[in-house]
Amino acid sequence: TVWREKPWAKGLSFEDFCDGVLPYRGSNEPLESWRPALLERYADLAAKMKDPTDPIEAAALINEDIKTWFTFDERWYFHPTDQGLAEMQQSGFGRCEDMTNVAIYALRANGIAATSDYTPHWADHGNNHAWNAVMTPDGQAIPFMGAEASPGKYHLYWKAAKVYRKSYAYQPENLAFVKEEDRKVPRWLGGKSYKDVTAAYGEVTDVSVTLDEPVPDSVRFAYLCVFNSGEWAAIHWGEIHDGRVAFTDMGRDIAYLPMYYIDEELVPAGDAFILEADGSRRPL
């Protein structure tokens, strides 16, 4: 209904509606019926807007309201799951996944196509991060941070070697559908519902790597890793062909190490290198 009734939603394609408005959850949070309350909360939003047909303005006004009652608190890193809406309304605090989810709820409930982008591992800092993107009718994805920074005012703090976008639909090109069913892979790369959108966030380069270490029997894939929180962490994958592997759309000005995943452990497969800001490569 909101797709047809809200003035800022009328330009959305059916595909964007299915990807950005219809999905009923953001991550692993408890399932709740969050749409009615958030639809009612912003029922008079159009009357407050300069341009009621602009989904970016609508998203910004909603996010400014969220900022008045919800904010980040690192203690929620210890919460066993992401929070549902009722718990977030009660606590008023959460981690970055909670912040993206509460913004997703509010925007989707009001016919604004929204999703979450994330990097599994920062390339020059510890931990990981998730943030939001609002989809426009002309196909753009404008990043913002739920409960923190509205569209047009948000920038990533650290370097991202890879940025992925959560998708409700399965993505058949993902590793989960290419590998053998029983083959173990690094956890972040085993998902079935994410898209690679790194190129939307900066300059990228396709990297072809010669694997100096012998390829173990039955190993089909290699991983490109970044140094994060004291260890190398897999950020992308590629299939091995004649001792070489290609990694697509890698972020620049970042140190990488190619590795194998054997017995659920990452082991070096070649020499570390730096992918320079101009796309060239030098040994580390």
N, C-alpha and C positions, 0 to 999 in steps of 0.2 A: 504494500500500500504506500509506504513512504517513497518508494521509487517513482510512483506516479504523482504523488501529492506535493512533495517538497519541491520548492522552486529551484533549489540548487542541484537536485538529483535528476532532472528531466533529460539532461544531456548524456547520462550514463548509458553505456552499451549494456546489452544483456550479459556479455562476458564479464564486464567490470562489476555488475550487480552480483553475479554468482561468486566472483572471487573476493569482493570487498565489502559487500553488504549482507549477503545471505548467511555466511558461516556463523555458527552459534557458539563458538568458543575460540579463545586465542592461543591456549597452550595446554597445560596439564591441570588447569584449575578445576574445582568442582563445578558440575553443571548446575546452572540456575536460569530461571526465566528473568533475564535482566532488561529485556527490551521495553516492557510497559512502563516501568518507573522512569527510565531515562528518556523515553519519548514524551512523557508527561512533563518532566523537569524542563525540557527545552521546547515546550509547545509554542511559546511566543517568540522564538528566536528570530524568525523572519522580520518581525516588527522592529527589531533592534539593529538590523543590518542596513548598511548603505546600499549594497547590491545583493538582494536576496537570491540572485541566480549564481552567486559565487561560492563554490564549496570550500574554498580556502578561507574566506572570511567567516563562513559558518563554523569551520573546524577550529579556527583561532578563538572565536568567542566561546565555544564549548570548552576548549582547553583552558582558557583563562578562568572559567568557572571551576573546573576541576582543581586548579592550583589553589583555590581557596580552602579546600577541605582534604586534599591528599598530597603527600610528599614522600620523598625518598628517606629510608632509614635502613642502614646496613645490617641491623639486627635481623631483618627479614631474609637475609641470605641463609639463615639457619632454619627457616620455615620449611617443612617437608615437601610442600607443593607450592605452586603459585596460588594466590588467594582468589576466591570468588568475590563477586560484587558485594554481597552482604557483609563478608568479613572485612573487606577494604573500607566499606562505609563505617563500620564499627571501629576499626583500628586507626584509620586515617594515615597509615604508613605502609610502605612496601618497598620491594626491590625493583630493579628496572623492568623486569618482566611484568610485575603488577602494574607499573605505571603505563606501560604500553597497552596492557589488557584493558585497563579502565578507560583509556582513551578510545580504544577500539570499540568497546561496548557502547559508549556514548555516541560516537560517530555513526556506527552501523545502525543503531536504533533509530537514528534520524536520517537515514538514507544517504549518508556520506561514505563513500568507498574508502576503507582504511585497512591497513595491514601493519605488520611488524617486520622490520629489517634487522639483521643482527650480524655480528662477527663472532665466530666461536672462540677466537683467541686474538687479542690485540697483538700487533707485530712489534711494538716497542714499549709494551707495558704488560702488567699482569692482568689476569681475569679476562672477561669477555663483556659484551654489551649488546643490548637490544634497544631499539627506538622505533618510532612510528613513521609511516608514510601515508599521505592522503593522495588518492588517485583522482586526477582531473579528467574531464570528458575528452580532452585532446591527447590523452595517453601519458601525461607526465605523472611522476611520483614525487611529491614534495615532502622531504623529510621534516619531522618535528619530534619533540620528546613529550610524551604524555605527562601532564602534571608539572612540566618544567619549562619548555620552550615551544612556542607556537610555530607554525609553518613560516618559512622565510627568516627565522631567527635562530635556527639550530645548526650547529656545526659539530663534527666529531672531535672528541678530545685528543685521540691518539691515532696512530696509523693502522689502517685496516688492510691486510693482505687480501682478504676476501670479505665480501658482503653478500649475504644470502637473504632472500625474502621468503617468509612463511607463506605457504599456499595451502588452502584446504584440499585442493585436488592433488592427486598423485602426479608426479613428474617422471615419465617413463625413461628419461635420459639419466636419471640419478643412479648412483652406484648401487643402490639397493635392488634395482631391476636389471643391472648388468652382471653383477657377481653371481656365483653359485649360491643357492639358498642357504647352505650351511656355512658359508665362509664368513669368518669374523672380520669386521672392519672397525676402524676407530669410530667411537660412538657418534660424534657429531656428523660424520659423513654417511651414516647408515640410514638417515631419514628418507622417507618416501615423498615428502611434500615440501620441498624448498626449491627456490630458483636462484641462480647465480645472477646478481645484479651489480657486481663490482664495477663494471664499466660506467655505471651511472654516478659513481662517487669519485672518479678521478682517472688519471692516465693508467692504462694497463698494457701488459705485454704478454704474448704467448711465449712460453719458455720450453725449449727442448733440452732435455738433460740426458747425458750419457751416464749410465749407471756403472761406476768403477768396480763396485763389489759384485761378485758373481750372483746371478739371479737364482735363488733357492728353488728347488723342485716344487712344482705346483703353485708357485707364486705368480699371479697374473698382473698385480697392480703395484704401483709405487705411489708414495705420498710426498707432497712438498710440505715442509714443516717450518713453523716460525718459533722463535725462542720466547717462551712465555712462562713467567713465574718459576724460573730455574730449570726448565726442561723444554725440549723440542716437542711441539704439538702439531698434529696433522691439520692442515688447513684446506688442502685440495688433493685430488687423486687423478691418476692417469693409468691407462693400460699399457703394459710393457710390450714393445715390439723390437726384436733383435737387439736387446740391451739398451734401448732408448725409450724415453717416455716424454710425452708432451703434456704440459700443464697450461690451460687456457686462462687468459684474462687475469694475470697476476698483478697485484699492486706493486708499485715501484718504490725505490729508495728503502728497500727492506732486505734483511738477511734471510736466506733460506737454506734448508738442508734437505736433500732427497733421502727418503727412508723407506724401508720395507716394514710390513706389519706381520710379525712371526710370533706365534704362540701368545697373541694378544699383547705383544710388546713391539715398540718401534725401534728399529735398528738401522744404523746408517747404510745407505746404498751408494753414496758418492760423496764428493766434496761439497762443503758449504760454499755459498757464494752470495754476493750482494747484487741485487738487481737495482742498478742505479736509476736516478731520477729521469735520465734521458733514455732509459730502456736498454742500455748496454749492461754488460755483466762483467764482474771481476771476482777472482777468488777471494774468499775470506780466510 
